[in-house]
Amino acid sequence: MAKQRAAERQACWEVRQREREARWRRHLAAWRASGTSQAEYCRQHGLAAAHFSWWKHELARRARQRANERNEASPRFVPLQLTTERAASVCEVELRNGRRMRLASGLDIRWVAELASALEAAPSC
């Protein structure tokens, strides 16, 4: 019974947090559209400037974190244009961590993606 109440309290807290975040996102969007300074917007809407500033930075941090998680979740490939016969037989790929892979043509792209993920996650020597 106590675990169920704790789970219910946690669920309510999470709902309130999502509502609070949504409310601040609306305020930030309205402020950007208003063309006024942060201080003026806060005065007009009865908001604490410190809270406004904190939420502005926190929401930007969360957006960066989500973007990083998306980037780390799946390797991204860029189209290559091969210009010489030699380039058609060997391809060199530089990973985000600076490591390089030299690959022969005809490899399974899924295997290459798994290899790239493993090499980017592995600590450098």
N, C-alpha and C positions, 0 to 999 in steps of 0.2 A: 504493500500500500504506500509506503514512504517513497519507494522508487518511482511509483506511478505519479505521485504528487511532484516529485523532483523533476520528472520528465515533462510534466505539464507546465511547471514553472519555467523550465528551460525553453519550451516551445513558445510560451507567451513572451519571454524575454527576447527571443529571436524575431518574433513578429514585430515587437516594439522597435527593435533595432532596425529592421528593414523599413518600417514606417518612418523612423527618424531620418534614416539615410535618404529616403525618397523625398521627404520634406526639404532637406538641405539641398538636394540636387535641384529641386524646383526653385529654391531661393537663388542658388548660384546661376541657374539659367536666366531667371528674371533679372538678376543684377547685371549680367553680361548684356542682356538686351536693353537695359534701361539707359546705358551710357553714363550713369552716375558713378561717383567714387564708391568704394566699399563703405567708407564711413557714412556718406550721405544715405546710401541704401539702408544701412543698419539703422540710422536715425529714423528714416521714413517708416520702417517696418518694426521698430521696437526690438531690434536684435542686439545682442552683445557683440561688439566688434571682435573680441577675442574668440568667441564661439564661431563666428563667421569665418575668421581666418583659419582656425583649427580645422573646420570642416572642409574648407577649400583645399588645404594641403592634404588632409586625410583622404579625401575622395580622389585627388590626383595620385596619391600613393597607391590606393587600391586599384586604380585604372592601370598604373604601370605594372603592378604585381600581376593582374589578370593578363596583361599583354605578354609579360615574361613567361607565365605559365602556359599560355597558348603557343608561344614560340618554342618552348622546351618540349611540349607534348608531341609535336610532330616535326620532323626535319623538313626544311623547305629547300626546294631545288630551284635553280634558276636555269632558264633555257641556255644552251650552249650552241654556238655556231662554230663548227669545225672547218678550218680553212685549208689544211694540208693533209696529205695522205698519212703522214706520221701522226698527226693529231687524231685521225680517225681510229688508230689502233691503240692509243694510250690517252687517257684523260687524267688531268691532275685537278684535285678538288681541295680547296683550302677551307677548313672548318672554322667555326666561330672562335675556338680556343687557339687558333694559329697552327694546329696540326694540318698536315697535308696527306692526301691519299692519292696514289697513282693507280689508276684502274684501267684494266684492259677492256676493250669493247666487248659487248655481248653479255655483260653480267646482268643478273636478275636485279631489277631496281629495288625490290623489297629487301634483298640481301644487302645492297649498298646502303639503303636507309637504316637498317639495323646496325650495320657496321659504323656508319657515321654517328648514330646516337650513342653507341658504346664508346667510341673514341672521344666524343665530346664530354661524356660523363666521367671517363676514367681520369684519375689524378695524373698530373704530369710527373715525370721522373726528375 
